Amino acid sequence: GTYGFPIAVSVTGTLTSDSNTLIVDGVLLVAEHGDYEKSATGNKQFPKRRLFGEVAKAFEAAGRSVPVFSDKHLADNWTDAKWIYDRAKELKVPLMAGSSLPVLWRYPPVDTRRDSKIEEIVAVSYGSLDAYGFHALEMVQCLVERRAGGESGVRSVQCLTGDEVWKARDAGRFSSQLYEATVDQLPVKRWIKRNKTLEESVREPVLWMVEYRDGLKASILTLNGAATCWTAAWKYAGDDRIESTRFQVQEERPFGHFTFLVQGFEKMIKTGNPTWPVERTLLTSGILDALLTSKLNGGENLPTPWLDVRYTSDYEWKQPPEPPVEVTSK
């Protein structure tokens, strides 16, 4: 290629020499570049399990493992995501995954208070449910995992669409104050420019409701037609104050938000320890699969006893420096 990197035709050939000796210090597993079918739930079926399985075989043959970063979710379904997680544990593979949202710019630059009791969180998303919805779940999870007691797992999920979303809002199934706060964080009020209400601008709203095992409630609204970024608002038990922020990607080259994702992986290569816990993405991968299953089944409330994912995170986000090219929103 242009920069002198050899191109191999197999995973084994990429990672090892003819003698099965590992010739890499780390593995980036990025499976998006291909034409893949969608599952019954609408989740694109990237070959994450197959590729990680080949990486694992190369590690076994070499007799040692190196750090692996899996771009975005671990897999499009819980079975494969858990298999990848368990296989990495077996081989003692330092494993990370996830979205760029937890590491990029926030406006204002706030985080949830560590070891606080978060009562409820409401978020706004846009775009496709499988891809951009995953980013929204990672945004929410990086905020709530800091709560008192750490992560306890998810008890149930439900996905509502269309008019059922506004009925749920009007019935108080999620906080109207938090909803208004997260909508207020949208930088461009597109519906106002069109002289419409938000509801009139959003043709097919989608509401994801996640109930955690410790009682925390999370609600994520996909508002295509009104939203073009991700925002979140939350409140603490016994405290009327609301905190909110916008998670901002860089919408033009050089797409600097990916820099901080790469820096996290680079740190793991140097230290051998994940910069943030892969359990975050194991859980978000499972939540996404369950929510899309709920949608497929007509918006059923779906108990999720298998999402008993418990972990704590000592990762501390800090506002990145402003890039040479201004960070903007569509």
C-alpha positions as CSV (number, residue, x, y, z in Angstrom):
1,G,0.0,0.0,0.0
2,T,0.9,3.7,0.0
3,Y,2.4,3.6,3.4
4,G,4.2,0.3,3.1
5,F,1.9,-1.9,5.3
6,P,1.7,-5.5,4.1
7,I,-1.8,-6.7,3.3
8,A,-2.6,-10.2,4.4
9,V,-5.4,-12.4,3.1
10,S,-6.3,-13.9,6.5
11,V,-6.5,-13.1,10.2
12,T,-3.8,-15.6,11.0
13,G,-1.5,-14.1,8.3
14,T,-2.1,-10.6,9.6
15,L,-1.2,-11.5,13.2
16,T,1.5,-14.2,12.9
17,S,4.6,-15.2,11.1
18,D,5.1,-18.6,9.4
19,S,6.1,-20.0,12.8
20,N,2.8,-18.9,14.4
21,T,4.7,-16.2,16.3
22,L,2.7,-13.1,17.0
23,I,4.1,-10.1,15.1
24,V,1.7,-7.5,16.4
25,D,1.4,-5.6,19.7
26,G,-2.4,-5.2,19.5
27,V,-5.5,-5.9,17.3
28,L,-8.1,-3.5,16.1
29,L,-11.2,-5.4,15.1
30,V,-13.2,-3.2,12.7
31,A,-15.9,-5.2,10.8
32,E,-18.0,-2.4,9.3
33,H,-16.5,-2.4,5.8
34,G,-18.6,-4.9,3.9
35,D,-22.1,-5.6,2.7
36,Y,-23.9,-7.5,5.5
37,E,-27.5,-8.5,6.0
38,K,-29.6,-7.4,8.9
39,S,-31.1,-9.7,11.5
40,A,-34.8,-10.0,12.1
41,T,-34.5,-7.2,14.7
42,G,-32.9,-4.9,12.2
43,N,-29.4,-5.1,13.6
44,K,-26.7,-5.3,10.9
45,Q,-24.9,-8.7,11.3
46,F,-21.2,-7.8,11.3
47,P,-18.9,-10.9,11.5
48,K,-17.6,-10.0,15.0
49,R,-17.8,-13.5,16.4
50,R,-16.1,-15.1,13.4
51,L,-13.3,-12.6,13.3
52,F,-12.7,-12.7,17.0
53,G,-12.7,-16.4,16.9
54,E,-10.0,-16.4,14.3
55,V,-8.0,-13.9,16.4
56,A,-8.4,-16.2,19.4
57,K,-7.1,-19.2,17.4
58,A,-4.0,-17.2,16.4
59,F,-3.4,-16.4,20.1
60,E,-3.8,-20.0,21.1
61,A,-1.4,-21.2,18.4
62,A,1.1,-18.5,19.4
63,G,0.8,-19.3,23.1
64,R,0.1,-15.7,24.2
65,S,-2.4,-12.9,23.7
66,V,-2.1,-9.2,23.0
67,P,-4.7,-6.4,23.6
68,V,-7.8,-6.3,21.3
69,F,-10.1,-3.3,20.6
70,S,-13.5,-4.1,19.0
71,D,-15.0,-1.1,17.3
72,K,-18.5,-0.2,18.6
73,H,-20.5,-3.2,20.0
74,L,-19.1,-6.6,20.8
75,A,-21.6,-8.2,18.5
76,D,-25.1,-7.6,17.1
77,N,-26.7,-10.2,19.5
78,W,-26.2,-11.1,23.1
79,T,-25.2,-14.7,22.5
80,D,-22.2,-13.7,20.3
81,A,-21.3,-10.7,22.5
82,K,-21.2,-12.9,25.6
83,W,-19.2,-15.6,23.7
84,I,-16.6,-13.1,22.7
85,Y,-16.4,-11.7,26.3
86,D,-16.0,-15.2,27.8
87,R,-13.5,-16.3,25.2
88,A,-11.3,-13.3,25.9
89,K,-11.5,-14.1,29.6
90,E,-10.4,-17.7,28.9
91,L,-7.3,-16.5,26.9
92,K,-6.6,-13.6,29.3
93,V,-7.0,-11.1,26.4
94,P,-7.0,-7.4,27.5
95,L,-10.2,-6.4,25.7
96,M,-11.9,-3.1,25.0
97,A,-14.7,-2.0,22.8
98,G,-17.3,0.7,22.4
99,S,-18.3,4.1,21.0
100,S,-16.4,7.3,20.7
101,L,-19.2,9.2,22.6
102,P,-17.8,8.5,26.1
103,V,-14.5,10.1,25.3
104,L,-15.4,13.1,23.2
105,W,-16.4,16.7,23.8
106,R,-19.4,17.6,26.0
107,Y,-21.1,21.0,26.2
108,P,-21.2,22.0,29.0
109,P,-18.3,19.8,30.1
110,V,-20.0,18.0,32.9
111,D,-20.0,14.4,34.2
112,T,-22.2,12.6,36.7
113,R,-21.1,12.8,40.3
114,R,-19.1,9.7,41.2
115,D,-20.7,7.5,43.9
116,S,-24.0,9.5,43.8
117,K,-27.4,7.9,43.6
118,I,-28.7,8.7,40.1
119,E,-32.5,8.5,40.1
120,E,-33.3,8.9,36.4
121,I,-31.7,9.8,33.1
122,V,-33.3,10.8,29.8
123,A,-31.4,11.1,26.5
124,V,-32.1,12.1,22.9
125,S,-30.6,10.3,19.9
126,Y,-31.1,10.3,16.1
127,G,-30.2,8.2,13.1
128,S,-30.5,4.4,12.8
129,L,-31.6,2.4,15.8
130,D,-28.8,-0.2,15.5
131,A,-25.8,2.0,14.8
132,Y,-26.7,5.4,16.3
133,G,-28.8,3.8,19.0
134,F,-25.8,1.9,20.2
135,H,-23.9,5.2,20.5
136,A,-26.8,6.6,22.6
137,L,-26.6,3.6,24.9
138,E,-22.9,4.0,25.4
139,M,-23.5,7.7,26.2
140,V,-26.0,6.8,28.9
141,Q,-23.9,3.9,30.3
142,C,-20.7,6.0,30.7
143,L,-22.7,8.4,32.8
144,V,-24.7,6.0,35.0
145,E,-21.9,3.5,35.6
146,R,-20.4,6.1,38.0
147,R,-23.3,5.8,40.4
148,A,-23.1,4.5,44.0
149,G,-22.5,0.8,44.0
150,G,-21.3,0.7,40.4
151,E,-23.2,-1.1,37.7
152,S,-25.7,-3.7,38.8
153,G,-27.2,-4.8,35.4
154,V,-30.6,-4.4,33.7
155,R,-33.9,-5.9,34.9
156,S,-36.1,-5.1,31.8
157,V,-36.4,-3.1,28.6
158,Q,-39.2,-1.8,26.4
159,C,-39.3,-0.1,23.0
160,L,-42.3,2.0,22.0
161,T,-42.8,3.8,18.7
162,G,-45.1,6.4,17.1
163,D,-47.9,7.9,19.1
164,E,-47.2,5.4,22.0
165,V,-44.0,7.5,22.7
166,W,-46.0,10.7,23.3
167,K,-48.6,8.8,25.3
168,A,-45.8,7.4,27.5
169,R,-44.5,11.0,28.0
170,D,-47.9,12.4,28.9
171,A,-48.5,9.5,31.3
172,G,-45.3,10.4,33.2
173,R,-43.4,7.2,32.3
174,F,-40.3,9.4,32.1
175,S,-39.6,12.7,33.7
176,S,-41.0,15.6,31.7
177,Q,-38.4,17.9,33.3
178,L,-35.5,15.8,32.2
179,Y,-37.1,15.4,28.7
180,E,-37.3,19.2,28.4
181,A,-33.7,19.6,29.6
182,T,-32.3,17.2,27.1
183,V,-34.3,18.7,24.3
184,D,-33.1,22.1,25.3
185,Q,-29.5,20.9,24.7
186,L,-30.2,20.4,21.0
187,P,-28.1,23.2,19.4
188,V,-30.5,23.9,16.5
189,K,-34.2,23.8,17.1
190,R,-35.1,22.5,13.6
191,W,-38.9,22.3,14.4
192,I,-39.0,26.0,15.3
193,K,-37.4,27.0,12.1
194,R,-40.1,25.1,10.2
195,N,-42.8,26.7,12.3
196,K,-43.8,23.3,13.7
197,T,-44.0,21.6,17.0
198,L,-41.3,19.0,17.8
199,E,-44.0,16.3,17.6
200,E,-45.0,17.4,14.1
201,S,-41.3,17.3,13.0
202,V,-40.7,13.8,14.2
203,R,-42.5,11.5,11.9
204,E,-41.7,8.2,13.7
205,P,-40.4,8.7,17.3
206,V,-38.9,5.8,19.1
207,L,-38.7,5.5,22.9
208,W,-36.3,3.0,24.6
209,M,-37.0,2.4,28.3
210,V,-34.4,0.6,30.4
211,E,-35.0,-0.4,34.0
212,Y,-31.8,-1.2,35.9
213,R,-31.7,-3.8,38.7
214,D,-31.1,-1.1,41.3
215,G,-34.2,0.9,40.3
216,L,-32.5,3.5,38.0
217,K,-34.6,4.4,35.0
218,A,-33.2,5.4,31.6
219,S,-35.2,6.6,28.7
220,I,-33.7,7.3,25.2
221,L,-35.8,9.0,22.6
222,T,-34.8,8.8,18.9
223,L,-36.2,12.0,17.4
224,N,-35.3,12.0,13.7
225,G,-36.5,15.2,12.2
226,A,-35.7,17.2,15.3
227,A,-32.4,15.9,16.6
228,T,-29.0,15.7,14.9
229,C,-26.8,14.9,17.9
230,W,-26.9,13.2,21.3
231,T,-27.9,14.9,24.5
232,A,-28.6,13.7,28.0
233,A,-30.1,15.0,31.3
234,W,-30.2,13.4,34.7
235,K,-31.1,14.0,38.3
236,Y,-30.0,12.5,41.7
237,A,-32.1,11.1,44.5
238,G,-33.2,13.8,47.0
239,D,-32.0,16.6,44.7
240,D,-34.2,18.7,42.5
241,R,-31.3,20.0,40.4
242,I,-31.0,18.8,36.9
243,E,-27.7,18.4,35.0
244,S,-27.5,18.1,31.2
245,T,-25.1,18.1,28.4
246,R,-24.6,17.6,24.6
247,F,-22.1,14.9,23.4
248,Q,-20.5,16.4,20.3
249,V,-18.7,14.7,17.5
250,Q,-16.7,16.6,14.9
251,E,-18.8,16.6,11.8
252,E,-16.0,17.2,9.3
253,R,-12.5,16.1,8.7
254,P,-10.4,15.1,10.5
255,F,-13.3,13.8,12.7
256,G,-11.2,14.3,15.7
257,H,-13.4,12.5,18.2
258,F,-11.9,9.2,16.9
259,T,-8.5,10.5,18.2
260,F,-9.6,9.9,21.8
261,L,-10.8,6.4,21.1
262,V,-7.5,5.5,19.5
263,Q,-5.6,7.1,22.5
264,G,-7.6,4.8,24.8
265,F,-6.6,1.7,22.8
266,E,-3.0,2.9,22.6
267,K,-2.8,3.2,26.4
268,M,-4.0,-0.4,26.7
269,I,-1.3,-1.6,24.4
270,K,1.3,0.1,26.5
271,T,0.0,-0.9,29.9
272,G,-1.8,-4.2,29.1
273,N,-4.8,-2.9,31.1
274,P,-8.1,-1.7,29.5
275,T,-8.5,2.0,29.7
276,W,-12.2,1.6,30.4
277,P,-14.1,-1.6,31.2
278,V,-15.3,-3.8,28.4
279,E,-18.2,-4.8,30.6
280,R,-19.7,-1.4,29.7
281,T,-20.0,-2.5,26.0
282,L,-21.0,-6.1,26.9
283,L,-24.0,-4.6,28.7
284,T,-24.8,-2.0,26.0
285,S,-24.6,-4.7,23.3
286,G,-27.0,-6.8,25.3
287,I,-29.4,-3.9,26.0
288,L,-29.5,-3.0,22.2
289,D,-30.3,-6.6,21.2
290,A,-33.1,-6.7,23.9
291,L,-34.6,-3.4,22.9
292,L,-34.7,-4.3,19.2
293,T,-36.3,-7.6,20.2
294,S,-38.9,-5.7,22.2
295,K,-39.6,-3.5,19.1
296,L,-39.9,-6.6,16.9
297,N,-42.4,-8.1,19.3
298,G,-44.7,-5.1,19.2
299,G,-43.2,-3.1,22.1
300,E,-43.4,-5.8,24.8
301,N,-41.9,-5.2,28.2
302,L,-39.0,-7.7,28.1
303,P,-37.5,-9.0,31.3
304,T,-33.7,-9.4,30.9
305,P,-32.4,-11.7,33.6
306,W,-29.3,-12.5,31.5
307,L,-28.2,-8.9,31.6
308,D,-26.8,-9.4,35.1
309,V,-23.6,-7.5,34.2
310,R,-22.0,-6.1,37.3
311,Y,-18.9,-3.9,37.2
312,T,-17.3,-0.7,38.4
313,S,-15.3,1.8,36.4
314,D,-12.4,4.0,37.5
315,Y,-12.3,5.8,34.1
316,E,-12.4,9.6,34.4
317,W,-13.5,11.6,31.4
318,K,-12.1,15.0,30.9
319,Q,-12.9,17.6,28.2
320,P,-10.5,17.2,25.3
321,P,-8.7,20.3,23.9
322,E,-10.6,22.1,21.2
323,P,-9.6,21.0,17.7
324,P,-8.1,23.2,15.0
325,V,-11.3,22.7,13.1
326,E,-14.3,23.9,15.0
327,V,-16.5,21.2,16.5
328,T,-19.9,21.7,15.0
329,S,-23.4,20.1,14.9
330,K,-25.5,19.6,11.8
